[in-house]
Amino acid sequence: MCGCTASSPNSALSSRNQPAAALTQKATSAAANMPKGKPISKQLAAVKGLPPPVPPFSDLEKAFATVALVYNNSADPEGKLSNAETKTLLQTQFVNFIQGQESKPKHQELMSALEEGQDNKMDFEDFVILLLSLVLMSDLLQEIRNVRPTK
């Protein structure tokens, strides 16, 4: 999708992360059985098939689990999103990161790729790579980086 080596099934990243891939697949299949109308927070609390986290899920783990649940709630029965569904999901669930980015060439390239292949399907890995690409170029990320933690 984005031309990254990680989006290629033959990349070194794919072969190095077999345990992580198995864990993601287990969490993804558990989430796929959840009703799509149920709030994400309740779906996250109901994820089974994973060992109980000790300590409880960190903020980062919750963030990635939420990405997986949002994706699965929109994906077809094969676990894929059409480019049109992906674009709609970005426009409804990722608006703060893509807002104001329309003039950037990389943003235009990514969005036009979604428009050109409306019927093409995207798997979870490519979806996450797309999200990360959009986050890295976003002005919001720069604003977030400027926030100083309070103690």
N, C-alpha and C positions, 0 to 999 in steps of 0.2 A: 504494500500500500504506500508507505512513505519512502521506500527505498533503503531503509535501515537493514543492516545485516541480521538484526534480531527478528525481523519479520519473515525471514526465509526459514522454511522448515529444516534446511540442511545446515543451518549456522551452528557454530560451536556453542553458542548460548543455549540452543535447544538441547544439545546432548549433555551439557554440563549440569543442567538443572532438572534432572529426572525426578529426584525426590520432591522438589518444589512443584513440578508439574503434576505429579500424582496427588499432592495435597490440594492444589488448585482444582484439579478435576473432581476430587471427592467433595470439596466445598461447593463447586459449581453444580454438581449433580444433586446435592442436597437442596440447594437453593432453587433449582429448577422445579422441584416438587411443591414449592410453596405457592399459595394463591397470590396472583399478581396484584390484587387490590389491597393486600395487607401492608401496613406502613413498614418502611425499611427498618426502622428501629426494632419492630417486633420480629421481622424476618431475621435480622441479625442476631437477636436474642435466641431464636429458635434453631439456629444452625446446629445440626447434629452430625455425628459421624466424625467429629474431630475430638481429640482429647480435650478435657476441660483446661482452659488456659490458666496457668499459674505463673505469674499473677494474671488478673483479668486482662482482656484485650487492651492493648495500648491504643492511643489515639491514631497512630499510623496504621495499625492492624484494622481498626474500625473503618478507617478511610478506604483502604483497599477492599475490605469486605463489602463496603457500601457500593463501590464501583462494580464489583462482581454481581451484587444483587440487582442494581439498577439495570445493568446489561442483561441479566437473565430475565428480568421482568419484561423486557422489550424484545428479546430474541425469539426466533421461531422455534419449533420443536427440535430442529437439528442444532440449536444453539448458535445461530447466526443472525446477523442483522443485514438487511438490504442497505445499500448506500443511502436511499431515500429515508429509511427509518433512522439511520445513523445521523443524518443531517437534522432531522426533526428532534432527535434526542439531544443533540448538541444545542439546538436552538431553544429547547425548553429546560434542560437540566445543566447547561454549561454556559449560559448566557453571559455571566460576569467575566468569564475568561476570554470569550470570543468577541465581546462588545468592543467596538472601536478598532478592531484589528484588520478591517476590510481592505485597507490600503497597503498592507504589507504583502510583498510578493509571495512569500511562503504560505501565508494564510490563503491567498487567492488560489495558489496551486493546489493546496489540500482541499479546499471547498469545491473547486472546479472538478477535481477528480471524483468527488462524491456526486456531483451533478451529471457528469458524463456517463457514468456507469450506474444509473439509478437502480437497475435490477441486479447488479453484482452484489455478492454477499461478503460480509466481513466477520471474521471470527474474533473471539475475545482478545487474543494476542494483538491482532492488528488494531482493534479498538483501543486498547491501552496505549499502544505506540502513538496512535492518532491523538489521544488525550494528552499524553506527555509532550508531543510536538506542539500542540496548541498552548499548553501551559507555559512551556519554555519561551515562547515568543510573545506571551501576553504582557500587557502593561500592568495588569493586576499582580502578577508575580513580582514585578519590581516594587510595587507598593507594599506587598507582603514582606519582602526582604528588608524594607526600610523600617518596619515595625520593630521596636526594641522590646524584648521581653520584660515584663514587670515581675518583681520578686516580692 
